[in-house]
Amino acid sequence: DLSGISSGDRGSVMSGLRDIIEKRVNLFGVSEPRVETTQAGDSHRLIVELAGTKDLSSAIKEIGETPFLDFREVEQVSTSTENNSTSTVSTSTPDSVTFKPTDLTGRYIKGAKVDFDKITREPMVLVEFNSEGAKIFEDLTTKNVGKPLAIFLDNDLIEMPVVREKIAGGNAQITGRFTVDEARTLV
């Protein structure tokens, strides 16, 4: 449904949609998938051919859903008790974590890909934000240096990397102890 898209942008929107679905299809593990767009008049279609796929509804659900990605600040709520004689906070009891929603969502992501650390060869995820997202991300990282920033997909926590420094320019890398498959899933 391109009714909310200006006619001049429809071609690029369809091309972007094709690229996204093609990436999802490639992760789906189908041999020689075909993903293409067609246009007849004002009608645009995305055609996906998945050779050998038996469960059509499952395939449509897996590659056709629009996931909701969002970033949340992590706030630790202390469950500790104060020692009245010295006014210090005991850290012997665990802290609980709450997540504070932010304005940064997947709509600001321009792209993401798997790469490898040049020294350790461990997989990492490179994320690029558009200009508006870059500003939001810079503000978020500035006020959360040394703290985790939670990444949620459809309200499920998928990663909680620690912000090492303010990140300007709209490019970020997420590193951690994850496998190549986990990095691909994150992308």
Beta strands, then each sheet from edge to edge (+ up, - down):
strand 1: 34-40
strand 2: 43-49
strand 3: 69-77
strand 4: 82-83
strand 5: 88-89
strand 6: 96-105
strand 7: 109-116
strand 8: 123-129
strand 9: 149-153
strand 10: 156-159
strand 11: 171-175
sheet 1: 1+ 2-
sheet 2: 6+ 3- 9+ 10-
sheet 3: 4+ 5-
sheet 4: 7+ 8- 11+
end
